[in-house]
Amino acid sequence: MKNQIFAFLTMLGLASGASAVTFDEVVNKIAGQSVAVTEANARAEATARSEATAGNLGDTQIEGEYLWGKENVDNKWNIGVSQSFDWPGVYSARRREAAERTRAARYEAAATFAQEQLNARLALTDYVNACRNIEVLAEVDDYLNALMKDVASTGDSELTVLDINKMKIEHARLKLQILQWEDTRGEAVATLRAIAPTEDVASIISTLDPVYPVYTLLAPADYVTAINNDNRVKSLESTLEATRRATSVAAREALPGFSLGYVHAYEEQTHFNGLSAAITLPLFSARGKKAAAVSETFAASTAVVALRSSLEAEIVSTCQRARRLKESINDLAPVFDTQNNVALLQKALNGGQISRLEFLTELTYILNANQTYLDLLYQYNLAMARLCRYN
């Protein structure tokens, strides 16, 4: 009876010639086509192009004037071209700051991809959980249907009208639960579609065997160490370094700038050629810039510490939860994974060891226990999906 509810989807996959996909392949395919990832990459590229201009020189200035004299006096005019320069070390400092801000933007885009992978993994975990619950409920419903048909055809003097009504109520409850889990499965598919609207999600998961991936639970220290490679942390660290570079830029911008130029003048029927020079004293424009940069550095440094602390606390808590869930799963796995308890119960009924009413009672108990086991598996895989980001 197992996997009957997936037969139609499987036949569709075989008929279309589609090859089976794994859980991780679906996650990566959907995350790779995520709208959020596309936007993040575009923002990173825009930042890179914008920051690439940080070391550019200022605009060249072209100046001219024309003076009218009194009668019998020649007019005068002149024209000049000049270029202004900041203190020599400013340009290299700006380029280093720009490089860090570009790096931060690219890490942020990579972090967005990792987050979309997690979102897809969680949604697909919901999908698998719904499929497995539907499978169990459908199997129990088949047995209950067979029992009700047998009662209707042969009768049972031991069963009262109330007992028969209990069967009908249980049957209706099973149908409702199946509908609810089908809704949950549909919501999971809708979530995956929202992540990657351009992908045909239904076709992708039609060839997916609805089972969880195999995870290996590591020690919390292993995941904590991996925080150093987390792109969210790297992005904030690059932002922190950029603010330090900005402090250096602000300090150098407080130094004098200068400009050099060429001037051609005409006066009293004589042409003059010469050079112009000027010094810029940033008494007002640079005021407060260094203090602002120092404050930004402090804020960025605090953000890095806060993020690391938050991620470490989350990892430790999730690891502890996953370990407790795994212990419970290990205790129950031999009961549910190595034998079909409903089939054993059916044999007991056929052998006359239990009555039909006892069969119904035990069937309900086994179903509830099986769903508890499925929920343990689901909660464990949710925890591992979150930890998967770090390895």
Disulfide bonds with the S-S distance in Angstrom:
none
